[in-house]
Amino acid sequence: MDTKKIKFVSNRLWLNEDSNSKPEPISKTIPDWYRNADRFAKDPATGKHWEMPESGGKIPTWKACPAIYDVMGSGYTYKTPCDIQFYEDAEGNIQAKVLDDQHQNFLMDRVPLAQFPHPPGYHHKHFAWWADWAIELPEGYSALYTQPMNRFELPFLTTSGIVDNDKVHIPGTMPFFLRKGVQGILPAGTPYAQIIPFKREHWESEIDVSLSQEEMIAKNKDNSAKYRKPDGGVYLKEVWERRKYQ
């Protein structure tokens, strides 16, 4: 597998020495709730693993699913460079305060996104991250910028976008919504955006109508026999290809 290079360029020289601000592989920010989760289902009363009645094998949980780790560990992340305080003012309006003078431009208020669907449970007023870093990619590559995926515990929701970073190399803003009821300190080093480089390619779609009902059933049986084995792990061991992000 070919190795490509993503280059992060700071917009202020001193940021190159700021460990909180530096982008890094998002796999380094995998949360404790993921790391500490059980790979196999347990009886909460006894702590013993549940077993499949037919085979006696242990029952895998979502932690055993490579697809979940793959999406959470793919690409890179921007992180908050300092502590940020969210609070309500005297009129009950949500406000944000960057608690480091060097990073005052990192977060800004934004006017409402006209005609943009509003996520339920989040303040109508929203903010924007102003990234301290620009990205440079090889020719023919773009980057998906999005909320860190499956990180539902984060108190904000960063909007998504795609940029052709083989051509555009300037830092930009990313609007985000803050969940209602959230106040207090968002600590430095919190991942606020996931960045996944990908090659731009043209695609066309096709609906396969060649299989008969009997062939569909047989194909599903074969797939189940191969991948739904006791204790799982077949996809991880025999199919999955690890991608390296350094």
C-alpha positions in Angstrom: 0.0 0.0 0.0 1.4 3.4 -1.0 2.2 5.9 1.6 1.0 9.5 1.0 2.0 12.6 3.0 -0.3 15.1 4.6 1.4 18.4 5.6 0.2 20.6 8.4 1.4 24.2 8.2 0.8 26.6 11.1 -0.3 30.2 10.6 1.8 31.4 13.5 5.4 30.3 14.0 5.2 29.7 17.7 2.4 27.1 17.2 5.0 24.7 15.9 6.2 24.2 19.5 2.7 24.2 21.1 1.9 20.5 21.9 -1.8 21.2 22.6 -2.3 22.8 19.2 -0.4 20.4 16.9 -2.6 18.2 14.7 -2.0 14.4 15.2 -3.3 11.0 14.1 -6.8 10.8 15.6 -6.0 7.3 16.9 -4.0 9.0 19.6 -7.2 10.5 21.0 -9.4 7.3 21.2 -11.4 7.9 24.3 -11.3 5.9 27.5 -14.9 4.7 27.1 -13.8 2.9 24.0 -10.5 1.5 25.3 -12.2 0.2 28.5 -15.2 -1.4 26.9 -15.7 -5.1 26.9 -15.0 -7.0 23.7 -17.6 -9.7 24.7 -21.0 -9.3 26.4 -21.1 -10.0 30.1 -23.9 -10.8 32.6 -24.0 -7.6 34.7 -25.0 -9.6 37.8 -22.2 -12.2 37.7 -19.6 -10.6 35.4 -19.4 -13.8 33.4 -19.4 -13.8 29.7 -22.7 -14.7 28.0 -22.5 -17.6 25.5 -24.2 -18.4 22.3 -26.7 -21.2 22.9 -25.9 -23.0 19.7 -22.1 -22.9 19.8 -21.1 -22.0 23.3 -19.0 -19.2 21.9 -18.8 -15.8 23.5 -21.1 -13.0 22.2 -19.1 -10.2 20.6 -20.1 -6.6 21.5 -19.6 -3.5 19.3 -16.1 -3.3 20.7 -15.3 -6.3 18.6 -16.4 -4.6 15.4 -13.4 -3.4 13.4 -15.6 -1.1 11.4 -16.2 1.1 14.5 -12.6 1.4 15.4 -11.7 1.9 11.7 -13.9 5.0 11.4 -12.8 6.4 14.8 -9.1 5.8 14.1 -8.9 7.0 10.5 -7.2 10.2 9.6 -6.1 13.1 11.8 -7.5 15.5 14.3 -7.5 19.2 15.1 -7.5 19.8 18.9 -8.5 22.7 21.1 -5.3 24.6 21.8 -6.3 25.8 25.2 -9.2 25.7 27.8 -12.5 27.2 26.7 -15.2 28.3 29.0 -18.9 28.1 28.0 -21.3 30.0 30.2 -24.7 31.8 30.3 -24.7 35.5 30.6 -27.1 37.6 32.7 -29.7 37.4 29.9 -29.4 33.6 29.7 -27.5 33.6 26.4 -24.8 31.1 25.9 -21.3 32.6 25.6 -17.8 31.3 25.1 -14.5 32.5 26.4 -11.0 31.4 25.3 -8.9 31.2 28.4 -5.5 31.9 26.8 -4.7 35.3 25.3 -2.5 33.8 22.6 -5.5 31.9 21.1 -8.2 34.6 21.3 -8.9 34.2 17.5 -9.4 30.5 17.8 -13.1 30.7 18.5 -15.7 33.1 17.3 -19.5 33.8 17.4 -21.3 33.1 14.2 -24.6 34.4 12.9 -27.2 31.7 12.4 -26.7 29.6 9.3 -29.7 30.7 7.3 -31.9 27.8 6.0 -29.4 25.3 7.4 -31.2 22.5 9.4 -30.7 23.0 13.1 -29.7 19.9 15.1 -32.3 19.2 17.9 -31.0 19.7 21.4 -28.4 22.3 20.5 -28.3 26.1 21.0 -29.6 28.1 18.0 -26.7 30.4 18.6 -23.6 28.7 17.3 -19.8 29.3 17.1 -17.0 28.5 14.8 -13.5 27.0 15.3 -10.8 28.9 13.4 -8.2 26.3 12.7 -4.6 27.3 13.4 -3.3 25.0 10.8 -3.6 24.6 7.0 -3.4 21.3 5.2 -1.4 20.4 2.0 -2.2 17.2 0.2 -0.7 15.4 -2.9 -2.2 16.2 -6.3 -5.6 14.7 -6.8 -6.5 14.4 -3.0 -9.1 16.1 -0.9 -9.9 16.1 2.8 -13.2 15.4 4.7 -13.5 17.7 7.7 -16.1 16.4 10.2 -17.2 15.9 13.8 -14.9 13.2 15.4 -17.0 10.2 14.5 -18.9 8.2 17.1 -17.8 10.8 19.7 -21.3 11.4 20.9 -20.1 12.4 24.4 -18.5 15.6 23.1 -20.7 18.6 24.0 -20.5 20.1 20.5 -21.3 19.2 16.9 -18.9 20.4 14.3 -20.4 20.7 10.8 -18.8 18.8 7.9 -17.2 19.8 4.7 -14.8 18.7 2.0 -11.8 20.8 0.7 -9.5 20.1 -2.2 -6.4 20.6 -0.2 -4.1 19.8 -3.0 -5.0 23.3 -4.3 -6.1 25.3 -1.3 -3.7 25.7 1.7 -5.2 28.2 4.0 -6.7 27.7 7.5 -10.5 28.0 7.6 -13.4 28.2 10.0 -15.7 25.3 11.0 -19.1 26.2 12.4 -20.2 24.1 15.4 -23.3 23.9 17.6 -23.1 23.6 21.4 -25.4 21.1 23.2 -28.0 22.7 25.5 -27.3 22.5 29.2 -23.5 22.4 28.7 -21.5 24.9 30.8 -18.0 24.8 32.2 -14.6 24.2 30.8 -13.8 22.4 27.6 -10.2 21.3 28.2 -7.2 21.9 25.9 -6.4 19.0 23.7 -10.1 18.1 23.0 -10.4 16.8 19.4 -12.9 19.0 17.6 -12.5 17.9 14.0 -11.6 14.7 12.2 -9.7 15.0 8.9 -9.7 12.1 6.5 -7.7 12.5 3.2 -9.0 10.7 0.2 -8.3 10.5 -3.5 -10.8 12.2 -5.8 -12.2 9.7 -8.3 -15.3 9.5 -10.5 -17.8 6.7 -9.7 -20.9 5.3 -11.3 -23.5 3.1 -9.6 -25.1 -0.1 -10.7 -27.9 -2.3 -9.2 -27.0 -6.0 -9.6 -30.1 -7.9 -10.7 -28.3 -11.0 -11.9 -28.9 -13.2 -8.8 -31.9 -15.4 -8.4 -33.7 -15.6 -5.0 -32.0 -19.0 -4.4 -28.6 -17.6 -5.2 -29.2 -14.7 -2.9 -30.1 -17.1 0.0 -27.1 -19.3 -0.7 -24.7 -16.3 -0.8 -26.1 -15.0 2.5 -25.6 -18.4 4.0 -22.0 -18.6 2.8 -21.3 -15.1 4.2 -22.9 -15.9 7.6 -21.0 -19.2 7.8 -17.7 -17.5 7.3 -18.2 -14.2 9.2 -20.7 -15.1 12.0 -18.4 -17.6 13.8 -18.4 -17.9 17.6 -16.3 -15.3 19.3 -16.1 -13.3 16.0 -12.8 -11.9 14.7 -12.9 -13.3 11.2 -13.2 -10.0 9.4 -10.4 -8.5 11.5 -8.0 -11.4 11.0 -8.7 -12.3 7.3 -10.2 -9.2 5.6 -9.3 -6.0 7.3 -6.3 -4.0 6.1 -4.7 -1.7 8.6 -4.1 1.9 7.4 -1.3 3.8 9.0 -1.6 7.5 10.0 1.5 8.9 11.4 
